[in-house]
Each structure stands twice: as C-alpha cells, then as structure tokens.
Amino acid sequence: MAKHPFEQFNFDSDILAAIDALNFKQPTDIQQRVIPKMMKYTNIIGQSQTGTGKSHAFLLPLFHQIDSSISEPQAIIVAPTRELATQLYHAALQLAEHKQGVKVSLFIGGTDFEKDKQKTTIQPQLVIGTPTRINDLAKIGALHVHLAHYLVVDEADLMIDLGLIQEVDQIAARLDDNTKMAVFSATIPKSLHPFLNKYLENPTFIEVKTTSKNKSSIQFYLIPTRGAAKIEKTIELIHILNPYLGIIFCNSRENADHLAQQLTAEGIQVGMIHGGLSPRERKQQMKRIRNLDFQYVIASDLASRGIDIEGVSHVINFDVPKDIDFFTHRVGRTGRGNYKGIAITLYTPDEEALIQQIETKGYHFENVDVKNGELVPIKAHNTRRLRQKQDDHITQQVRHKVKCNNKKKVKPGYKKKFNQELENLKRQEKRQFSRRKNRQNRKNKK
C-alpha cells in the first residue's frame, strides 16, 4: 500500500484524515520545509508569495501539537486584516472537524467586544484574529495569550504597512521566553528587522523562490490602450470574457470608484473592495462576493494581499502597479491549486516603462488586442524598441566601412556624402540580414 504523502511529517491519524478531506495530494515546497521545523518548535522566518500553501504549512503542525484536554491558548495566529483572519479561521475549522475537543476562536475588530469577552469564558486552544482585538482582550485579562507556546504572524510586511506591528509587539511581549514564533512575509523590509531581532532567537530562514515568474497555470496577456479609452477597452473585455469570478485591480480608491461608476452606468453589476469602505460595508461586500452575486469585483491592492477570494478565474490590471511586488500579488489571486487562470494587463503609452520593469523581473506576456469580440495576437509592444536597437547595431557595423572609404582629405559636402553612403550600406546590411533570417526560418521548418 502506498504511503500517505504527508506521512513523512509523523502527523496523527486525525490530521492525516483532515488532509485527505482537503484533497491535498502532495505537500507544497513551503509545507515541505516549514512543517518539520514547526514540529520541532523552531523559530521561523518564512518568505513566500501568495498561493504557495503557506496557511496549512503552519496550521497543520499547530493542530498536531494542540492538546485538546487542556482548555487554554496553546497557539495564536495574528493576521493584518479581518478578512485574512476570517479565512484562516475557516481553514482551521475544517481541521478542527477531524480533531475532537479543539476549540478555535476568532477575534477581530468591527465586532461586538462584549461578545468576544464572553467567548473567552472557556479559553480556546487556538486563537486567530487581528492584533488590536487580541491585544485588547489580553490587556483586560480575558484572553490568556501568555500561555501560548507558538505565535504565528502572517503577512508581516502588511502589518508594517498598516501600522499594526506595535500591536503585535505588545502581544509578543506577554509571551513566555520559551514561546516560539513563526513570521511569514512576502518580503522582509528593513522596518521589520527590529521586531525579528527582538523576539526570534536563532531563527531558521526559509525562502521559497519561484523558478519562473510565469506560473504554468496562468496565461498572461498584455493589451495596449490609450488614456480614457481604457474604460471602453475594459467594457469590451467584460463582454467577451465569461469568468467564474474576475477581479479588476486599480491603483487607487479614486480610480476604483470611477471605474465602478462607469461600469454601473453600462449596466454591469460589480462588487467593490478597497480600504475606503467601512468595516460593515466590507463585510457585506465579502459576503456577496463569496455568494457569487457578482461576476466581477473592482479592487485596490488591499485585495491583492489582505483578502483571499476563492474561485478567481480572471485578473484584469486596469492600472499597471508601480510596485512589482503588487503585480505578483495581484496575478497570484488566480491559477491557484489545480485551477487555471488568466491575467490581463491593460497599459497606456506612459505605462510602458512599468511593463518593461515587470518583464525584466521575469514575466512574459502574450501581446493581444480586442477585435471583433475576441482576443487576437498583435505585434509585441517592444517591437519598435527592438527594431531601433537592431538599427543602431547595424549602424555601428557599417559606420567604420564608410570611414575606411573616406580616408582622403575632407572636401566640401563630405558630411552629406558620408550620411548618404552610410544609409546605402545600412540598406544593404538590412537586406542581407533579412535574407539570412529567411534562410534560417526555412531551414528550421524542414
């Protein structure tokens, strides 16, 4: 009988049953590297992009280690947003179905504080939530966070961005010296170093790099447009695509709101997620999105990192992000698990430099346009630049030939004659280059 793919980690039978229920076939790279370390109670700094299976890399060993007979916090997981914390909570509940006696509690802002206090009458073994709410409950002695033996900080660089690292620091300060920590982050900014140096003694650093920026499960398309025509191009796309769920990313709340207004005026119903929504509005929108009330959701970069929406089949970059990391986070919303995805980026001439930056980081696009209700291939956006580069190279090649032919004394009209001869030689060189290329193409076809 074949061994269970997760048996190597010495999980209990109930954890293996939970893994089977989740239909996990093989551990991902980050799971392969993180789980053994956490099983040995090691301090960890994990760096990986979204969609790598990170959540279960720490949830599985935590559940294995929890003693269900002890009613006290044994592990704490803090996430920077309510949505992320809620997602982790639901993932934990799936595991808890297979391990009796484990109580998992969610504590996030925007909910009734008194109800959260009541939930601590029986202390949960696994605490999941946002740092501010967990910290507030710990301050009044309602939540006994000081008893935990593991603290997991998820999306630590987003904690920095949202100004929450001080709250995490206060939680960590309440823990016993023997408590271990696992800090996960897409990037490790310098502003995170003081926290890591303060609390993680001799940590194991685990970085999961993707060998290719283009995931095989995602098709990357690049569509040219101009200024105000970008909205019309987006409407054309919406009419020809039929996503299970599509996210349209904008660089700002203002752009997101404006695009939403334009699409609504066209009779296109869209969801909205950005930092300008109130907690209640965000909760309502997320509920409707998960109920598939919308086929498209317009979002700011909050959704690319702080929110995990399942079933995203298409991502459209209405604006090209100015930060390459945000591009990675955005396109990482689709093509997850065993599913295929499509990532489409619209760009205007003034955004072409950003596209070049993305390409230098290892991304490759198919250049297409919307014509007659379908995506059709077009010339690459950098064709002119490559042609100019080739032309410059030919110019350098033939320039010395002209000079060699003009070693005699300089006469009137020399410069004009020089340029004429240079152009003649360039044309000859280009014709020869084209012939060589055609011969090579014919040879390759044989």
C-alpha positions as CSV (number, residue, x, y, z in Angstrom):
1,M,0.0,0.0,0.0
2,A,1.4,3.4,-1.0
3,K,2.4,5.7,1.8
4,H,0.4,8.8,2.6
5,P,2.2,11.8,1.0
6,F,2.1,13.7,4.4
7,E,3.1,10.6,6.5
8,Q,6.7,11.8,6.5
9,F,5.8,14.5,9.0
10,N,4.6,12.0,11.6
11,F,1.2,13.6,11.9
12,D,-1.5,11.9,14.0
13,S,-4.2,9.9,12.1
14,D,-6.8,12.6,12.6
15,I,-4.6,15.2,10.9
16,L,-4.0,12.8,8.0
17,A,-7.7,12.3,7.8
18,A,-8.2,16.1,7.6
19,I,-5.6,16.3,4.8
20,D,-7.5,13.7,2.9
21,A,-10.7,15.6,3.3
22,L,-8.9,18.7,1.9
23,N,-7.8,16.5,-1.1
24,F,-4.1,17.6,-0.7
25,K,-2.1,15.3,-3.0
26,Q,1.4,16.4,-2.2
27,P,3.0,18.9,0.2
28,T,3.9,22.2,-1.5
29,D,7.5,23.5,-1.3
30,I,6.9,25.7,1.7
31,Q,5.0,23.0,3.5
32,Q,7.8,20.6,2.9
33,R,10.3,23.0,4.5
34,V,8.2,24.6,7.2
35,I,6.3,21.7,8.8
36,P,9.3,19.8,10.0
37,K,10.7,22.9,11.7
38,M,7.5,23.8,13.4
39,M,7.0,20.2,14.6
40,K,10.4,20.7,16.4
41,Y,9.2,24.0,17.9
42,T,11.7,26.2,16.0
43,N,11.7,29.9,15.4
44,I,11.0,30.5,11.7
45,I,11.1,33.4,9.2
46,G,9.2,32.3,6.1
47,Q,9.3,34.3,2.9
48,S,7.0,33.2,0.1
49,Q,4.5,34.6,-2.4
50,T,0.8,34.1,-2.2
51,G,-0.8,30.8,-3.4
52,T,2.1,28.6,-2.1
53,G,0.1,26.7,0.5
54,K,1.6,28.8,3.4
55,S,-1.5,28.8,5.6
56,H,-1.5,25.0,6.0
57,A,2.2,25.0,6.4
58,F,1.6,26.4,9.9
59,L,-2.0,25.2,10.6
60,L,-1.2,21.5,10.2
61,P,1.7,21.3,12.7
62,L,-0.1,23.6,15.2
63,F,-3.1,21.3,15.2
64,H,-0.9,18.3,15.6
65,Q,0.7,19.9,18.7
66,I,-2.6,21.1,20.4
67,D,-3.6,19.1,23.4
68,S,-7.4,19.1,23.4
69,S,-7.6,18.1,27.1
70,I,-6.1,21.5,28.1
71,S,-8.5,24.4,27.9
72,E,-6.1,27.3,27.4
73,P,-4.5,29.1,24.5
74,Q,-1.7,27.0,23.0
75,A,-1.2,28.8,19.7
76,I,-2.0,32.3,18.5
77,I,-2.2,33.4,14.8
78,V,-2.4,37.1,14.0
79,A,-3.3,38.4,10.6
80,P,-3.3,42.1,9.4
81,T,-6.9,42.2,8.1
82,R,-10.2,40.9,9.3
83,E,-10.7,39.1,6.0
84,L,-7.4,37.3,6.2
85,A,-8.1,36.3,9.8
86,T,-11.6,35.1,8.9
87,Q,-10.1,32.9,6.1
88,L,-7.6,31.4,8.4
89,Y,-10.4,30.8,11.0
90,H,-12.5,28.9,8.4
91,A,-9.4,26.8,7.3
92,A,-8.8,26.0,11.0
93,L,-12.4,24.9,11.5
94,Q,-12.0,22.4,8.6
95,L,-9.1,20.8,10.5
96,A,-10.9,21.0,13.9
97,E,-13.7,18.8,12.4
98,H,-11.2,16.0,12.5
99,K,-9.7,16.6,15.9
100,Q,-12.3,16.4,18.7
101,G,-12.1,18.8,21.6
102,V,-10.2,21.6,19.9
103,K,-11.8,25.0,20.3
104,V,-10.9,27.6,17.7
105,S,-11.9,31.2,18.3
106,L,-11.9,34.2,16.0
107,F,-11.3,37.7,17.5
108,I,-11.4,40.6,15.0
109,G,-12.3,44.3,15.1
110,G,-15.6,45.6,13.8
111,T,-17.4,43.0,16.0
112,D,-19.1,43.2,19.4
113,F,-16.3,43.4,22.1
114,E,-18.6,42.2,24.9
115,K,-19.4,39.1,22.8
116,D,-15.7,38.4,22.3
117,K,-15.2,38.7,26.1
118,Q,-18.0,36.1,26.6
119,K,-16.3,33.7,24.2
120,T,-13.2,33.7,26.5
121,T,-15.2,32.2,29.4
122,I,-13.9,28.9,28.0
123,Q,-10.4,29.6,26.7
124,P,-9.8,28.4,23.2
125,Q,-6.7,26.3,22.4
126,L,-6.2,28.1,19.1
127,V,-6.6,31.9,18.9
128,I,-6.9,33.6,15.5
129,G,-7.5,37.2,14.9
130,T,-6.3,40.7,14.2
131,P,-3.6,42.0,16.6
132,T,-5.6,45.0,18.0
133,R,-8.6,42.9,19.2
134,I,-6.4,40.1,20.6
135,N,-4.3,42.7,22.4
136,D,-7.4,44.5,23.8
137,L,-8.7,41.2,25.2
138,A,-5.3,40.3,26.7
139,K,-5.0,43.7,28.4
140,I,-8.1,43.1,30.5
141,G,-7.1,39.6,31.3
142,A,-10.0,38.0,29.3
143,L,-7.7,36.1,26.8
144,H,-4.7,34.3,28.4
145,V,-2.3,34.8,25.5
146,H,0.7,34.5,27.8
147,L,0.1,30.7,28.0
148,A,0.6,30.1,24.2
149,H,3.6,28.1,23.1
150,Y,3.6,29.3,19.5
151,L,2.8,32.7,17.9
152,V,2.3,32.9,14.2
153,V,2.5,36.3,12.4
154,D,1.0,36.1,9.0
155,E,1.7,38.7,6.2
156,A,4.2,40.6,8.5
157,D,5.1,43.2,5.8
158,L,1.5,44.1,5.5
159,M,1.4,44.5,9.3
160,I,4.1,47.1,8.8
161,D,2.2,48.8,6.0
162,L,-1.0,49.0,8.1
163,G,0.8,50.2,11.2
164,L,0.0,47.1,13.3
165,I,3.4,45.9,14.1
166,Q,3.3,47.7,17.5
167,E,0.2,45.7,18.5
168,V,1.9,42.5,17.5
169,D,4.9,43.6,19.6
170,Q,2.7,44.0,22.6
171,I,1.2,40.5,22.2
172,A,4.7,39.0,21.8
173,A,5.9,40.9,24.9
174,R,3.3,38.9,27.0
175,L,4.6,35.5,25.9
176,D,6.9,33.3,27.9
177,D,10.6,33.3,26.9
178,N,10.3,29.7,25.7
179,T,7.4,30.6,23.3
180,K,8.4,30.1,19.7
181,M,7.5,32.3,16.8
182,A,6.9,31.8,13.1
183,V,6.8,35.0,11.0
184,F,5.6,34.8,7.4
185,S,6.0,37.6,4.9
186,A,6.1,38.1,1.1
187,T,9.0,40.5,1.6
188,I,11.3,41.2,4.5
189,P,11.5,45.0,4.7
190,K,14.1,46.7,6.9
191,S,11.4,48.1,9.1
192,L,10.5,44.5,10.1
193,H,14.1,43.7,11.3
194,P,13.8,45.3,14.8
195,F,10.8,43.1,15.6
196,L,12.5,40.0,14.2
197,N,15.8,40.7,16.1
198,K,13.9,41.4,19.3
199,Y,11.8,38.2,19.5
200,L,13.3,35.5,17.3
201,E,16.5,33.9,18.6
202,N,18.4,31.8,16.1
203,P,15.5,31.6,13.6
204,T,15.5,29.3,10.6
205,F,15.1,31.4,7.4
206,I,13.0,29.7,4.7
207,E,12.6,31.4,1.4
208,V,10.5,29.8,-1.4
209,K,11.5,31.2,-4.7
210,T,9.6,30.5,-7.9
211,T,12.0,29.4,-10.7
212,S,9.8,31.2,-13.3
213,K,7.6,34.2,-12.7
214,N,5.0,32.9,-15.2
215,K,3.1,30.2,-13.4
216,S,2.2,27.4,-15.8
217,S,-1.4,27.6,-14.6
218,I,-1.8,31.3,-15.7
219,Q,-2.0,32.8,-19.1
220,F,-0.5,36.3,-19.2
221,Y,-1.9,38.8,-21.7
222,L,-0.9,42.4,-22.5
223,I,-3.4,44.8,-24.2
224,P,-2.4,48.3,-25.4
225,T,-4.9,51.2,-24.9
226,R,-4.9,55.0,-24.7
227,G,-6.0,57.2,-21.8
228,A,-9.7,57.5,-21.4
229,A,-10.2,54.6,-23.9
230,K,-9.0,52.2,-21.2
231,I,-12.5,52.1,-19.7
232,E,-14.0,51.3,-23.1
233,K,-11.4,48.6,-23.6
234,T,-12.3,47.2,-20.2
235,I,-16.0,47.1,-21.1
236,E,-15.1,45.3,-24.3
237,L,-13.2,42.7,-22.3
238,I,-16.1,42.2,-19.9
239,H,-18.4,41.5,-22.8
240,I,-16.2,38.7,-24.2
241,L,-14.9,37.1,-21.1
242,N,-17.0,34.8,-19.0
243,P,-15.2,34.4,-15.7
244,Y,-16.3,32.3,-12.8
245,L,-15.1,35.3,-10.8
246,G,-12.9,38.2,-12.1
247,I,-11.0,40.8,-10.1
248,I,-10.2,44.2,-11.7
249,F,-7.4,45.9,-10.0
250,C,-6.9,49.7,-9.8
251,N,-4.0,51.6,-8.2
252,S,-6.2,53.9,-6.1
253,R,-9.6,54.1,-4.5
254,E,-10.5,57.0,-6.7
255,N,-9.8,55.0,-9.9
256,A,-11.7,52.0,-8.5
257,D,-14.7,54.2,-7.6
258,H,-14.6,56.0,-11.0
259,L,-14.4,52.6,-12.9
260,A,-17.3,51.2,-10.8
261,Q,-19.4,54.2,-11.7
262,Q,-18.7,53.8,-15.4
263,L,-19.4,50.1,-15.5
264,T,-22.6,50.5,-13.5
265,A,-23.7,53.1,-16.0
266,E,-23.2,50.5,-18.7
267,G,-25.5,48.1,-16.7
268,I,-22.6,46.0,-15.5
269,Q,-23.0,45.0,-11.8
270,V,-19.7,44.8,-9.9
271,G,-18.6,44.3,-6.4
272,M,-16.2,46.7,-4.6
273,I,-13.3,46.1,-2.2
274,H,-10.9,48.8,-1.1
275,G,-9.7,50.4,2.1
276,G,-12.2,53.3,1.9
277,L,-15.1,51.0,2.8
278,S,-16.4,50.9,6.3
279,P,-16.0,47.6,8.2
280,R,-19.7,46.9,7.8
281,E,-19.5,47.6,4.0
282,R,-16.5,45.4,3.6
283,K,-18.2,42.6,5.4
284,Q,-21.3,42.9,3.3
285,Q,-19.3,43.0,0.1
286,M,-17.3,40.0,1.0
287,K,-20.4,38.0,1.8
288,R,-21.9,38.9,-1.5
289,I,-18.7,38.1,-3.4
290,R,-18.5,34.7,-1.7
291,N,-22.1,34.1,-2.6
292,L,-21.2,34.9,-6.3
293,D,-23.6,37.8,-6.5
294,F,-21.0,39.4,-8.8
295,Q,-19.0,38.1,-11.8
296,Y,-16.6,41.0,-11.4
297,V,-15.1,42.7,-8.4
298,I,-13.2,46.0,-8.6
299,A,-10.4,46.2,-6.0
300,S,-7.5,48.2,-4.8
301,D,-4.3,46.5,-3.8
302,L,-5.8,45.7,-0.4
303,A,-7.4,42.7,-2.0
304,S,-4.2,41.6,-3.7
305,R,-2.7,40.9,-0.3
306,G,-5.1,41.4,2.6
307,I,-8.0,39.4,1.2
308,D,-8.2,35.9,-0.3
309,I,-11.1,35.4,-2.6
310,E,-11.6,31.8,-3.7
311,G,-12.5,30.9,-7.3
312,V,-10.9,33.8,-9.1
313,S,-10.5,32.7,-12.7
314,H,-9.5,36.1,-14.2
315,V,-7.5,39.0,-13.1
316,I,-7.5,42.3,-15.0
317,N,-5.0,45.0,-14.2
318,F,-6.9,48.2,-15.1
319,D,-3.8,50.1,-13.9
320,V,-0.3,48.8,-14.1
321,P,1.0,48.7,-10.5
322,K,4.0,50.9,-9.8
323,D,5.4,48.3,-7.4
324,I,6.5,44.9,-9.0
325,D,5.5,43.1,-5.7
326,F,1.9,44.2,-6.2
327,F,1.9,42.8,-9.7
328,T,3.0,39.5,-8.3
329,H,0.3,39.6,-5.5
330,R,-2.4,40.6,-8.0
331,V,-1.8,37.8,-10.5
332,G,-1.4,35.4,-7.7
333,R,-5.1,35.7,-7.0
334,T,-5.8,33.3,-9.9
335,G,-4.5,30.0,-11.2
336,R,-4.4,28.6,-7.6
337,G,-4.3,25.0,-6.7
338,N,-5.3,22.8,-9.6
339,Y,-7.2,25.5,-11.4
340,K,-6.2,27.5,-14.5
341,G,-6.3,31.3,-14.6
342,I,-6.0,34.3,-16.9
343,A,-4.2,37.6,-16.0
344,I,-4.8,40.5,-18.4
345,T,-2.9,43.8,-18.1
346,L,-4.1,46.9,-19.9
347,Y,-1.4,49.6,-20.4
348,T,-1.2,53.1,-21.9
349,P,2.0,54.5,-23.6
350,D,3.0,56.3,-20.3
351,E,2.8,52.9,-18.5
352,E,5.1,51.1,-21.0
353,A,8.2,51.7,-18.8
354,L,6.4,49.9,-15.9
355,I,5.7,47.0,-18.3
356,Q,9.4,46.8,-19.2
357,Q,10.2,46.7,-15.4
358,I,7.8,43.8,-15.0
359,E,9.3,42.0,-17.9
360,T,12.9,42.4,-16.6
361,K,11.7,40.7,-13.4
362,G,11.0,37.6,-15.4
363,Y,7.3,37.9,-16.5
364,H,6.5,37.2,-20.2
365,F,3.3,38.3,-21.9
366,E,1.3,37.4,-25.0
367,N,0.6,40.6,-26.8
368,V,-3.1,40.7,-27.8
369,D,-5.9,43.2,-28.6
370,V,-9.7,43.0,-28.6
371,K,-11.0,42.8,-32.1
372,N,-14.4,41.5,-33.4
373,G,-15.3,40.1,-30.0
374,E,-12.2,38.1,-29.3
375,L,-8.6,38.4,-28.3
376,V,-6.3,38.4,-31.3
377,P,-2.4,38.3,-31.4
378,I,-0.7,41.6,-32.3
379,K,2.9,42.7,-32.6
380,A,4.9,42.9,-29.3
381,H,4.7,46.2,-27.6
382,N,8.6,46.5,-27.7
383,T,8.8,45.8,-31.4
384,R,9.8,49.4,-32.3
385,R,12.4,49.4,-29.4
386,L,13.9,46.1,-30.7
387,R,13.9,47.4,-34.2
388,Q,15.7,50.6,-33.2
389,K,18.2,48.5,-31.2
390,Q,18.8,46.4,-34.3
391,D,19.1,49.5,-36.5
392,D,21.6,51.0,-34.1
393,H,23.7,47.8,-34.2
394,I,23.7,47.8,-38.0
395,T,24.7,51.5,-38.0
396,Q,27.7,50.7,-35.8
397,Q,28.7,47.8,-38.0
398,V,28.7,49.8,-41.3
399,R,30.0,53.1,-39.9
400,H,33.6,52.0,-40.0
401,K,33.2,50.9,-43.6
402,V,32.3,54.4,-44.6
403,K,35.2,55.8,-42.7
404,C,37.6,53.4,-44.3
405,N,36.4,54.6,-47.7
406,N,36.9,58.2,-46.9
407,K,40.5,58.4,-45.6
408,K,41.3,61.1,-48.2
409,K,41.3,64.7,-47.4
410,V,37.9,66.1,-46.3
411,K,36.1,68.0,-49.1
412,P,33.1,70.3,-49.1
413,G,29.8,68.3,-48.8
414,Y,31.7,65.5,-47.1
415,K,29.1,65.1,-44.3
416,K,26.2,64.8,-46.7
417,K,28.1,62.3,-48.8
418,F,29.1,60.4,-45.6
419,N,25.5,60.1,-44.5
420,Q,24.3,59.0,-48.0
421,E,26.9,56.3,-48.1
422,L,26.0,55.3,-44.5
423,E,22.4,54.9,-45.5
424,N,23.2,52.9,-48.6
425,L,25.3,50.5,-46.6
426,K,22.7,50.2,-43.9
427,R,20.1,49.2,-46.6
428,Q,22.4,46.6,-48.0
429,E,23.1,45.2,-44.5
430,K,19.4,45.1,-43.7
431,R,18.7,43.2,-47.0
432,Q,21.4,40.7,-46.2
433,F,20.1,40.4,-42.6
434,S,16.6,39.6,-43.9
435,R,17.9,37.0,-46.4
436,R,19.9,35.3,-43.6
437,K,16.8,35.3,-41.4
438,N,14.5,33.9,-44.1
439,R,17.0,31.1,-44.9
440,Q,17.2,30.2,-41.2
441,N,13.4,30.2,-40.9
442,R,13.1,27.9,-44.0
443,K,15.8,25.6,-42.5
444,N,14.0,25.4,-39.2
445,K,10.8,24.4,-40.9
446,K,12.4,21.4,-42.6
